Amino acid sequence: MGKILISTTMLAILLVAAIGITGVVSAGVTNQLVTGTQGLQGPAGAAGATGATGPTGPAGAAGATGPQGPMGPEGPAGSFSNVQADFQFVTYGASGTVLAAGYVGSSGSVPTGYQITSCSWSATYSRYEIAITGVSYYYSDYVSVVTVSGSNAGSFATTASVNGKLLVYIWGPT
């Protein structure tokens, strides 16, 4: 048989290939890779393309609330005054019984009423004065509910008392 001449470079390449194949086969059979000390590193390759952006993470914690801003300018004064208007009312006694109720016209007339002795409009004080049959009315002893009716949108009522009478004040925009 003849001699085969192999250069040292070729011998080194064959040796590296044989070790690599043996290592891969061995790793496949034993399910482990045989590693040795790190050899010399070659030059770094070119960077690859950028991958896709991942999903957005959860929101961070909320920061502290800032200081309160300055107060705004004061609005215009309301322009309400006592007005004449139709209304209904009901007055309850301490036990919850109805003591008086009725519909009062803007002039103070009572077309429909229960236990109302008298009712009138006082132009001097811009209020309605209602006398309830058998009752000396004092505002903190009874509960009176007044509802402004008719075309008096935006109006409201307040109550008081004087000389045993229920006083009703109707406040409307002017």
Phi, psi and omega in degrees: 000147185269160179277142177254125179265126179235135179288160180296328178294316180294321179297320179295320180295316179296320180296315179296318180296318181294319179294318180297316180294316180298317180296318180293316179296315180298317180295323179293322182284316184265356180061035175211153178257140177268124181238154178234196178290153182293131177274186179294144180268142175274178180293150181292142178278173179291149180291143178279176180291152179290138180281175181293151178288137179281176181293155178288138179283173180293157180294147178283174180292147179288144179280173180290149177290137181285175181290156178292141179285174181290154180290141179283174181291152180289138180285171180293150179295141178294147180243082176246146175214167179291132180228163173269133180202156174290146176204162172245152176212159172216138179240130182252144174274181183300326182273003180089004178281148179283121178269325180201153178200156177174171174252127182244128176283165184299336179276350183104359178289153181237088180292330179222124181201162178226122178061032177257116179284315179203159177208135179209156175267127176260105179293331180297316184253000181053056182206163173261139178241120186241124174262128181258133183302124175074011183231131168264098190287131171227128193306326183273355179267347185224164175246122177239132179245127182237133177237121178286138182232179179082211186266031182261056181301137179086000179270156175215167184236149171231159181234159176202192178209154173200138178050039177077010180249148172281127177254134178238124176250127176256125180252124180227155179294146180244000000 
